[in-house]
Amino acid sequence: MVKIRHIELGDFPLLLAPMEDVSDPPFRTLCKKHGADLMYTEFISSEGLIRDALKSRQKLDIYEKERPIGIQIFGSDIESMRLATEITAQSNPDIIDINYGCPVKKVACKGAGAGILQDIPKMVKMTAEIVKSTKLPVTVKTRLGWDESTKYIVEVAERLQDVGIEAISIHGRTRKQMYKGEADWSLIAAVKENSRMKIPVFGNGDIDTPEKAVNYKNKYGVDGVMIGRASIGNPWIFREIKHYINTGKHHAPPDFREKVHAVIEHLDTSIDWKGEKLGIAEMKRHYSNYFRGVINFKEIKTKLVTSNELTELHDILHHLKESADSFKFSNSY
């Protein structure tokens, strides 16, 4: 049984990665429904929390049905991160997670996210201050290093454990790689194999099929896997991996009607969370992902992304369910 302090996650937990503009409450609801064992929020700016910025505060929204759930924060100033931790704890998450992995320029080049991998002593000091400022378990998501010459993750993971983190998720790329090339899990395995490591070690990067999840589980010995991009438009990946682990057989993929039903559920929960105008607007980024591989879908997709009327959207989606048998799919569906 894998545990983060008292939180039981099962024998080989599947984690939903924190993804900006993706892992919000509506999407997390679907991932939880289909088997995610632990989920993280979108990353939240420490400075935004301190300034009481609406967008940052809204990302603190979590619901009982999502538990266990971690709230992820990022920033470059130690005192701001300490204060943000105290603010975050008031939302009563199960875990507070520190983002030391975001590679995007606007974050990393300000010394936050993966940017802190250029200053390991500061990374350790910041982590220690965050751990001291909360009674909640603290976890970390990070990368192998800043670039090929700074892959110090085995030492870094041990030092972070020594100052009190209770789990670590490691993306098998450097910041310089961004999301290019193949993730290197050999160093993730080296962290897990370090005899001084006692906390759970989760691997992240390129897990996009049940076979790969099982192969990486067996080959690299990690305690669980974190799934990010492969879950976008495909929250069913969690149940498919679990089914494959348990049976060695593939779970039937969601049919077209199930996908449409998920889109309706996603849309409705988005509106419940952010109101009709914003809920409809933010859902537009998801349609292409859910309906990837559907042939001759362009006209319908255009209607979905251009409509701002809930009644019209429901009519389009319910018509899709009724006419599901008329659609054809590419091999990638």
C-alpha positions in Angstrom: 0.0 0.0 0.0 1.5 3.4 -1.1 0.9 6.1 1.5 1.6 9.8 1.8 1.5 10.1 5.5 -1.9 8.7 6.5 -3.4 9.0 2.9 -3.7 5.5 1.4 -3.4 5.5 -2.4 -3.5 1.8 -3.2 -0.8 -0.6 -4.4 0.2 1.4 -7.6 -1.6 4.8 -7.6 -2.3 6.7 -10.8 -1.9 10.5 -10.3 -3.4 13.3 -12.4 -0.7 15.8 -13.1 -1.3 19.5 -12.5 -1.9 21.2 -15.9 -2.6 24.8 -16.4 -6.0 25.4 -18.0 -6.8 21.7 -17.9 -6.9 20.2 -14.4 -9.7 22.3 -13.0 -12.6 20.9 -10.9 -14.8 19.9 -13.9 -11.9 17.9 -15.5 -10.8 16.5 -12.3 -14.3 15.2 -11.6 -14.2 13.1 -14.7 -10.7 11.8 -14.0 -11.7 10.8 -10.5 -14.8 9.1 -11.8 -12.7 7.0 -14.1 -10.0 6.0 -11.6 -7.5 8.7 -10.7 -6.2 7.9 -7.2 -4.7 11.3 -6.4 -5.1 14.6 -8.3 -3.5 18.0 -8.2 -4.9 21.4 -9.0 -3.6 23.7 -11.7 -0.5 25.4 -10.4 -1.2 28.6 -8.4 1.0 31.7 -8.2 2.2 32.5 -4.7 2.2 36.1 -5.6 -1.4 35.9 -6.9 -2.5 34.3 -3.7 -0.9 37.0 -1.6 -2.4 39.8 -3.7 -5.8 38.0 -3.4 -6.0 37.8 -7.2 -9.4 36.4 -8.2 -7.9 33.9 -10.8 -5.5 32.5 -8.2 -8.0 32.3 -5.4 -10.5 30.5 -7.7 -7.9 27.8 -8.3 -8.1 26.9 -4.6 -11.6 25.5 -5.1 -11.7 21.8 -4.2 -14.6 19.5 -3.4 -15.1 16.6 -1.1 -15.7 14.2 -4.0 -12.2 14.9 -5.3 -10.3 13.7 -2.3 -7.5 13.0 -1.8 -6.3 16.1 -3.6 -3.3 18.3 -3.5 -3.1 22.0 -4.3 0.0 23.0 -6.2 1.8 26.4 -5.7 4.7 28.0 -7.4 6.9 31.0 -6.9 10.5 32.2 -6.6 10.4 34.1 -3.4 10.7 32.0 -0.2 8.7 34.3 2.0 5.9 34.6 -0.6 5.8 30.8 -0.9 5.6 30.5 2.9 2.7 32.9 3.1 1.0 31.2 0.1 1.3 27.9 1.9 -0.6 29.3 4.9 -3.3 30.7 2.6 -3.5 27.4 0.7 -3.9 25.4 3.9 -7.1 27.3 4.7 -8.7 25.5 1.7 -8.1 22.2 3.6 -6.5 20.2 0.8 -5.0 16.8 1.7 -1.6 17.8 0.3 0.3 20.9 -0.6 2.5 20.4 -3.7 5.4 22.6 -4.8 6.0 23.1 -8.5 9.6 22.8 -9.3 9.0 21.5 -12.8 7.1 24.0 -15.0 9.4 24.7 -18.0 7.6 27.6 -19.6 9.7 30.8 -20.0 7.4 33.2 -18.1 7.8 31.0 -15.0 11.2 29.3 -15.3 13.1 32.4 -16.3 11.9 34.2 -13.2 13.4 31.5 -11.0 10.1 29.7 -10.3 9.0 26.3 -11.5 11.9 24.5 -13.1 13.9 27.7 -12.9 14.9 26.9 -9.3 16.8 23.9 -10.6 19.6 26.4 -11.3 19.8 27.0 -7.6 19.5 23.8 -5.6 20.5 25.3 -2.2 17.6 27.8 -2.6 15.3 25.0 -3.7 16.1 23.0 -0.5 15.8 26.1 1.7 12.4 27.0 0.2 11.1 23.5 0.7 12.2 23.4 4.3 10.4 26.7 5.0 7.2 25.4 3.3 7.3 22.2 5.3 7.7 24.1 8.6 4.8 26.4 7.8 2.1 23.8 7.5 0.8 20.7 9.2 -0.2 19.2 5.9 1.9 16.7 3.9 4.1 18.5 1.4 5.1 16.9 -1.9 7.2 18.1 -4.8 6.9 17.8 -8.6 10.2 18.4 -10.5 12.4 17.5 -13.4 15.7 15.7 -13.8 17.6 19.0 -13.9 17.9 22.3 -15.8 19.9 20.8 -18.7 22.0 17.8 -19.6 24.9 18.9 -17.4 22.7 19.4 -14.2 20.9 16.2 -13.8 21.3 16.1 -10.0 17.9 14.6 -9.3 19.2 11.6 -7.1 20.9 14.0 -4.7 18.1 16.6 -5.0 15.4 14.1 -4.1 17.3 12.9 -1.1 17.9 16.5 0.2 14.2 17.3 -0.3 13.3 14.2 1.7 15.7 15.2 4.4 13.9 18.6 4.9 10.5 16.9 5.1 8.7 16.3 1.8 6.6 13.1 1.9 6.5 12.2 -1.8 8.1 13.3 -5.0 6.9 13.2 -8.7 9.7 13.4 -11.3 9.2 14.3 -14.9 11.9 12.4 -16.9 13.1 15.5 -18.9 15.2 18.5 -18.2 13.9 22.0 -18.4 15.8 22.6 -21.6 14.0 19.7 -23.2 10.6 21.1 -22.4 8.4 18.3 -23.7 10.6 17.2 -26.6 12.3 13.9 -27.0 11.7 10.8 -25.0 11.4 11.0 -21.2 14.4 9.3 -19.5 13.1 7.2 -16.6 16.5 5.7 -15.8 17.2 8.5 -13.4 13.7 8.3 -11.9 14.6 4.6 -11.2 17.9 5.7 -9.7 16.0 7.9 -7.2 13.8 5.0 -6.2 16.7 2.6 -5.9 18.6 5.0 -3.6 18.6 3.1 -0.3 18.1 6.3 1.7 14.9 7.2 0.0 11.9 6.2 2.1 9.1 8.3 0.5 7.0 7.4 -2.5 8.6 8.2 -5.9 6.2 8.7 -8.8 7.3 8.8 -12.4 5.9 11.2 -15.0 6.5 11.5 -18.7 5.2 9.7 -21.9 2.7 7.4 -20.1 0.0 7.3 -22.8 -1.0 3.6 -23.0 -1.8 0.8 -20.4 1.1 -1.2 -21.8 3.6 1.5 -21.1 2.3 2.1 -17.6 2.8 -1.6 -16.8 6.2 -1.8 -18.5 7.5 1.3 -16.7 6.1 0.0 -13.4 8.0 -3.3 -13.8 11.2 -1.9 -15.4 11.7 1.2 -13.2 10.2 0.2 -9.9 8.3 3.4 -9.2 5.6 3.6 -6.6 3.1 5.0 -9.1 2.8 7.1 -12.3 1.6 10.6 -12.9 -0.3 11.2 -16.1 -0.7 14.5 -17.8 -1.1 15.2 -21.5 -2.4 11.7 -22.2 -5.4 12.4 -20.0 -6.5 15.5 -22.0 -9.7 14.6 -23.7 -9.2 11.1 -22.4 -10.0 10.8 -18.7 -10.7 7.1 -19.3 -7.0 6.4 -19.4 -7.0 5.8 -15.7 -9.6 3.0 -15.8 -7.9 1.5 -18.9 -4.5 1.3 -17.1 -6.1 -0.1 -13.9 -8.0 -2.8 -15.9 -4.8 -3.8 -17.7 -2.8 -4.0 -14.5 -5.5 -6.2 -12.9 -6.3 -8.4 -15.8 -3.6 -8.1 -18.4 -6.3 -7.3 -20.9 -7.5 -4.1 -22.5 -10.6 -2.4 -21.3 -13.0 -1.5 -24.1 -12.4 2.1 -25.1 -15.2 4.6 -24.7 -17.6 4.6 -27.6 -18.7 7.8 -29.2 -21.9 8.1 -27.1 -19.8 7.8 -23.9 -17.5 10.5 -25.1 -20.4 12.8 -25.9 -21.9 12.1 -22.5 -18.5 13.1 -20.9 -18.5 16.3 -22.9 -22.0 17.2 -21.7 -20.9 16.4 -18.1 -17.8 18.5 -18.5 -19.7 21.4 -19.9 -22.4 21.3 -17.2 -19.9 21.1 -14.3 -17.9 24.0 -15.9 -21.0 26.1 -15.9 -21.8 25.1 -12.3 -18.3 26.1 -11.3 -17.7 29.3 -13.2 -21.1 30.5 -14.4 -22.6 30.1 -17.9 -20.5 32.7 -19.8 -17.1 31.6 -18.5 -18.0 27.9 -18.3 -19.0 27.9 -22.0 -15.9 29.9 -23.0 -13.4 27.7 -21.2 -15.0 24.5 -22.5 -14.1 25.5 -26.1 -10.5 24.4 -25.7 -11.6 20.8 -24.9 -13.9 19.8 -27.9 -11.0 19.0 -30.3 -9.4 16.7 -27.7 -12.5 14.7 -26.9 -13.4 14.3 -30.6 -9.9 13.6 -31.9 -10.0 11.1 -34.7 -13.6 11.7 -35.8 -13.8 12.0 -39.5 -15.6 15.0 -41.1 -16.2 16.5 -37.7 -14.9 20.0 -38.6 -18.4 21.6 -39.3 -19.8 20.3 -36.0 -16.7 21.4 -34.1 -17.0 24.9 -35.6 -20.6 25.0 -34.3 -19.5 23.9 -30.8 -16.7 26.5 -30.5 -18.6 29.4 -32.0 -21.8 28.9 -30.0 -22.3 30.9 -26.7 -25.8 29.6 -26.0 -26.1 26.7 -23.6 -29.4 25.5 -25.1 -27.8 25.4 -28.5 -24.8 23.5 -27.3 -27.0 20.9 -25.5 -29.0 20.5 -28.7 -25.8 19.9 -30.7 -24.4 17.4 -28.2 -27.6 15.5 -27.7 -28.0 15.2 -31.5 -24.5 13.8 -31.6 -25.5 11.1 -29.2 -28.6 10.2 -31.2 -26.7 10.0 -34.5 -23.5 8.4 -33.1 -23.7 5.4 -35.5 -23.3 7.7 -38.5 -19.8 8.9 -37.6 -16.6 7.3 -38.8 -13.3 7.3 -37.1 -9.6 7.3 -38.1 -7.3 4.6 -36.7 -6.1 7.0 -34.1 -9.5 7.3 -32.4 
